[in-house]
């Protein structure tokens, strides 16, 4: 494999996650410090290891691939949720709802980045690696990002309202969407694509709600400052 080809495959493996992360991070009107951002991302990366162990057990416990892929979504999202509960809510920098979306996406895409390496670099040829990286850039990576946004949105609502129904949605909605998406990949490309498009629209609408809250907060602060 030539060096140029290696670099192209590496970029195709990493860039989709980085671009989505940058879009989410830069959309935060009150940006997070670099240290918790990097820490949260690498926690997401590390989650691949227990997920891989649990998924390997699930492979042997299921009759068919459709059953395994369904359960894999439940496993992965429950691990991400555990990370948010144990790490994110205890961060001093976690002080507004939008932060939950930022950190939720960081965990999800940290996970997705290492998972991407596993799929891309276990291929038998450079052409196959490039094909897998390209396909996942428009499927698996956006899926993980959407699940992170959804998890973060409802966790943010829970953290600042105390309503346990939001906490349950933070866990079970991403698990449901991820599991259904994985399950449908074994049956219908068209339905899988439609599910992903609908999921992207939903995640975008949730993110937009917190963005409006931040805009209102900025306007309120500007009004107070103008009054002296």
Beta strands, then each sheet from edge to edge (+ up, - down):
end
